[in-house]
Amino acid sequence: MDQPSKKHGRLRQMRVVAIRPRGSPRQQPPPPPERAAGTEPSAFPEVPVPFSSLDILPPILRSLDAMGYRQATEVQARAIPLARSGRDLIVESRTGTGKTTAFGVPLIETIETGRPAVQALVLCPARELSIQVSEELARLGRDSGVRVLTIYGGDPMARQTDGLRRGAHVVVGTPGRILDHLRQGTLRLDAVRFLVLDEADRMLDMGFEKEVRQILEQVPKQRQTLMFSATIPSAIEAIASRYQRDPERLMLSQDALYVTDVQHLFCILSRMDKAAALYRLLEYETPSSSMIFCNTRAETRLVHSYLAMRGLPVAMISSDLPQRKREQVMRRFRKKELKHLVATDVAARGIDIEDLSHVFIYSTPDSSDQYIHRAGRTGRIGKTGRVISFVSAFDLMNFNRLVRANHLKAYEIDVPSDDEVARRKVRRIVDTLKELAGRLSADERAEYEAMAQGILDDAERLAIVGYLLKTHFEAEAARGVLDEAGGADAETAGEAAGGQAAKPYALHDTGTSAPARHSPAGGGPAGGSAPGGGRRRRRRRRGGGGGHGSPGGHAPGSA
């Protein structure tokens, strides 16, 4: 057996992973930690609590039932009764545990629908989170007649002002835009009785402490205040002592914060190989949906372009994307019309996607909090997930520090080869066709098996079968039936290609289903080698960055 390299030896001494020596066979990482039968993750109660046992008003209970919510999570089971009693709360709980419903149920119950005034205010750190919270509250209040309005930057002030004039009962928004309305006199808070600070720590991290304090000074003192936060730093404690009355504390995130039900994996590779590795892993793993985190906007654009040009259903969000486009992308991602989302940390703050199976960390983050924020997008509400980090030699020590700081174990994996990807793809195709064949009636089966035998007896059988597979999966992809054989959606791919739609993935006529070849050294489309290259060259000449046309290279630009 080969001896571990010096790099691997150093990593083992740091106790991050059990490293596989170079040249030894690939080993699968262990499955996510198993729990004893009948137990649940530590963030959830051992005995499920039905919402019907929490004495919730019938209209809200009907809304919960229509939303498919039957059992309360721990934060819901513990926070709802306390909030309904009128107590101020500080709740330490990670994103994805059902916090919106935890404060949404008591919030809706406090609203007097016959009174056309803003009676509840929810502050959020980001636009996307504001939209998510508003949609959830609107669904909860559907049968109660509660009107919810979202207020955030990038949306026309006139539309928001019109909504306020029509008598919104609940306002959800970002601190900056809410302050704008307060200064213009279009928003009054004198009737507010219920105040929520959602993801309070992230609000302060983003520099909103001054704005939050200014807003809190304008809310009536006779109110109920709830703060939800993944961590409780000293700044949060200071706000609580100033603006809350003897708050009840629920500390629920200590165990769940470290995403222990998630597999933490990593690949050691050069920056120039990252794009090709990402494409192969996406083709091999076939996530139901994934988020790909980059450190800069320039890197986000390049990674998105690389994947879209290869026919994957991918979109991107970054802080320089117009708000209307961001909302459109998020709607399509939630509806599973897009499978992969490339994002920066700033753009992805507050995004909560159900059933996100994979997170790819394309660039190593700077802090352990960033790593947890990224990894925490998957493994929601007791589900498992996979986090795969791409680590260069330059980032190795930093990655080790992040893993140790979060008390995690990460396992090295190899990037699958073209042959491994092809074999996995063939296996999926065979399994799919077997399932379709099982739906045939006896008469249909006899008829088509006779045709198949004729094909198998022909000398050109491989070419014939390959052509049949090609036409079948192209038709399925066109109807959006089978994602795995389809290509990127035309709009996304077209934007990445400078206005030209990317060519969809198609099986070869031989039926081998090998994946498309990558650029040398995993580089992305170079300057003029693909549609849109000229535009990228012009951007570089203007100082837009982007390295040498490969997503693996260093590119300037902030998130």
PyMOL commands that set and color helices and strands:
alter all, ss='L'
color gray80, all
select helices_A, chain A and resi 6-13+51-54+58-66+74-84+99-110+127-140+142-144+157-165+175-184+200-205+209-217+234-243+256-258+271-285+297-309+323-334+345-348+368-375+380-382+393-405+418-437+442-456+461-478+483-485+490-496+520-522+533-541
alter helices_A, ss='H'
color red, helices_A
select strands_A, chain A and resi 49-50+71-72+89-92+120-123+148-151+170-173+194-197+224-229+248-251+262-268+290-294+314-317+340-344+358-361+385-391+410-412
alter strands_A, ss='S'
color yellow, strands_A
deselect
rebuild
show_as cartoon
